[in-house]
Amino acid sequence: MATENIEPVVRMSGIKKQFPGVLANDQVSFDLLHGEIHALLGENGAGKSTLMNILYGLYESDEGNIEVFGKQVHFSSARDAIANGLGMVHQHFMLVKPFSVAENVILGQPSPRSPMIEDLDDVCSQLVELSRQYGLAIDPTAQVWTLSVGEQQRVEILKALHRGAEILILDEPTAVLTPQEVEELVEILRRLAAEGKSIVFISHKLDEVLTVSDRITVLRDGHNVDTVATCDTDKAGLARMMVGRDVLLKVQKNPANPEDAVLEVRDLRAENDRELMALRGVNFEVRAGEILGIAGVAGNGQTELEEVIAGLRKVSSGQIFINTIETTYCTPHEIGRQGLAHIPSDRYRMGMLKDFTVAENLVLQRIGDSPFTKRGMLQWEEIRCEARQLVKTYDVRTPSTEVMAGKLSGGNAQKMVLARELARDPKVLIAAQPTRGLDVSAIEYVHKTLVEKRDAGMAILLISTELDEIFNLSDRIAVMYEGEIIGIMDRNDADLYTVGLMMAGGHSWQDEAERLQCD
């Protein structure tokens, strides 16, 4: 779009925000033009979310001015922002988990009728229509606590679309979509922009940002780095601005040399939290020295698969073997003893104890072993020594190993979980959404580490909704749809179109291969 002589609908100038010990924004300026899609990039801790939370009325800036539609504003709450035409999809969801999807959408919206429940039928109908329109299938009557992380993100997207704001702030809105759904959403955003909507698009996917945006602003360490026209930059340039150095954007790896199967899953069936069948006869194996990637839209059984293998969810039927030993009905501790490590999809809920120190988290699963415990007594000097070594080896950036784990940034929390799991020298690793919410340098580190472990002979089951990640890391790709593996293919035989089609419930791999041969 042409940007000359267009008055910004949002102008933020000289924004400063200080938290205890952290200067989150330091004289940051940002403007959003009428009818444009403006991407906001930066590493974790760069100040992006803080800046947008200030715009949305969730934080107050210490210094600076904000203008919306040419008027100086001071929002004291999100309600003020919504009343002035703003809508926001947050990275950390603002949902009431015991409530239904429709109840979450209607919360905070004025209604001419009372009680609020009388509006739910209308809201459900509207959400069904929006779901159909945007390809974001969700049950409006489902309680939010029963939904996966990806499904909760869809609720936030639908909530923002339902409110029809003039200014939309979207934080990672496509993280769980198939390539076809991403293309559809991109077209919708462009259409909204063409109709005069103004959009802030936050994403760590550089290809996506370059595809959808008109301009890009990069923040680093709370400062503006630059604002550039999208047509004047590229992936390498953006990554360099974000990190301050050249970044390896594509994983460098040699062909795999797989050996015997280490993890085997046979006709596995299990229920979800709503007592509905989530796994419907899943079969696959992962061999030593390979990465098997599980691709699929969130909510198709990936979370249940991860939890069943790790011993965190009961099996309805089927078998799981690690090193030929059946672990189907073993406890998580027993499964860990057989050589399984687990990087969970929700690191804060399942992967760490936020109110324990970094040191305590790093030895959590070995706390009862020598040298960390002797005669029933914890050996704190041994624990701290091991923690310091792991922090150094895995580049966990923390002022001290005595810092509470919940204080770490997303990238460093993930490195801590990775360090703890790999320190046990496992034979099999489940890496579920290993880079969700991470910045480009942390993604680079995690990917490099997984490839190194593969080359050292580890069997890795990668579960990810990020297709770029699946294609970059996997040696074989399995596609999961509605609780079933509908195809497994060699990475060299896979392409985005075919995998995306299968993720949406299209042809199996075999059917698609036969179709291509006929063509």
Secondary structure, DSSP 8 states (H G I E B T S, - for coil): ---TT--EEEEEEEEEEEETTEEEEEEEEEEEETT-EEEEE--TTSSHHHHHHHHTTSS--SEEEEEETTEE---SSHHHHHHTTEEEE-SS----TTSBHHHHHHTT---SSSSGGGGHHHHHHHHHHHHHHHT----TTSBGGGS-HHHHHHHHHHHHHHHT-SEEEEESTTTT--HHHHHHHHHHHHHHHHTT-EEEEE-S-HHHHHHH-SEEEEEETTEEEEEEEGGG--HHHHHHHHHSS----S---------SEEEEEEEEEEE-TTSSEEEEEEEEEEETT-EEEEE--TTSSHHHHHHHHTTSS--SEEEEEETTEE-TT--HHHHHHTTEEEE-SSHHHHS--TTSBHHHHHTGGGTTSTTTEETTEE-HHHHHHHHHHHHHHTT---S-TTSBGGGS-HHHHHHHHHHHHHTT--SEEEEESTTTT--HHHHHHHHHHHHHHHHTT-EEEEE-S-HHHHHHH-SEEEEEETTEEEEEEEGGG--HHHHHHHHTT---HHHHHHHHHH-
